[in-house]
Amino acid sequence: MKGLRSRNGAANGYRKPARYSAFDLVRHGLTSAPWQRAWRSHDLRPTYDVVIIGGGVHGLATAYYLAANHGITNVAVLDKGYIGSGGSGRNTAIIRSNYLTPEGVRFYDRSVQLYTTLAADLNYNVMFSQRGHLTLAHNDGSLRTMRWRAEVNKLEGIDSEVIGPDEIKSLVPYMDTSSAARYPILGALYHPPGGIVRHDAVVWGYARAADAYGVHIHQNTEVTGIDVVSERVQGVQTSQGRIAARTVVNCTAGWSTLISDMAGVAMPVSTFPLQAAVTEPVRPFLRTVVVSGTLHVYVSQTDRGELVFGASVDPFTSYSMRGSLDFIEGLAGHVLELMPSLAKLRLLRQWSGLCDMTPDYSPIMGTTPVEGFYVDVGWGTYGFKAAPVAGETMAALIATQQVPQLIAAFDLARFADGRLVGEKGAASVGH
Ligand code: PYC
């Protein structure tokens, strides 16, 4: 796509995002001085070089890397709601690369690397905290999978190892590691680089940085159709009017099949809700992220002191994002199996996000049979942590027309060819 690469950010009016000092923060708190808007509103242009559908972290990251790495700035990001209102605002913000397949490990490791420098790259504090990640094993089968993952991780140069109950206890003193527990803990996969990030800061940081390069972010702009002529994309129909574009990228979660259907591209994806919840804040006592696949629960403590919990996906396909009492009851029971002393904690909120599950639990990234129509979908329960590397590689694919090695295995054609990349064994949650 050489024609798109002639501009660079500076030539296209790159607007340095405002930097605020501690003094500015106090002054703004005490006066009504207006903040500089982090991203601007624009009229819809009739034509963009690239239209990205979905204003979550994947869409915004793709726009940012198109501009920052490839000088492609005539880009629109469309969201039918507000940015970050889909899966990006409805996850548990766990970052890790302790996957099962070499393809998965390499891919998510690049994401961890990008998260490590993201605050500096975007000049926005995304609060990435590498506090370590534990995946507990309560039976021989899961211990075997943890050993398998540890070996694959080590071969790929990733810091992961299987540790025993005593080490687990020293990392998480409040956890019941005794043999008297209902599901005794036999060991765990310990992954020190894993951690958590502030999810909305990642959305806002990418949005602000992409806007600074001249990317247009259009909120409340729903895509209602995709124009395809002779198997080539021509543009999109939206609730705000038509846009002509030779490159359209589906970066949605939850609606990925509906959007791809508009281009006539069928996706092997089923959509399930995944619920999560957060408690009132308490004094910091839990540093490590803790996951138990057997008990279907994961828990971390944010820097504000809240405990963030999640469980398995709901056992039925649905686009509903409502929380349920059934989920909260099950979740509470499972959390207390691990940490009985949390019994008196009060839950503040619960939410649900949509997970697009593929048959092999790996994403679908790359070109499609419709020329100019790209997909970055099918993230299941792994989407948030992949956003930086997904944005970087999708941008490289669009700009260079070369498939980056990191995503070569995740193409749509693998389902027809039988080249699946089975990543279910790395899931934190039951499916
Ligand atoms: O893969 O780490 C994970 C995860 C946690 C919650 C959903 N997915």
Residues whose N, C-alpha, C, O or C-beta is under 5 A from the ligand:
A	BS01	PYC	T92 I94 G310 T381 Y382 S428
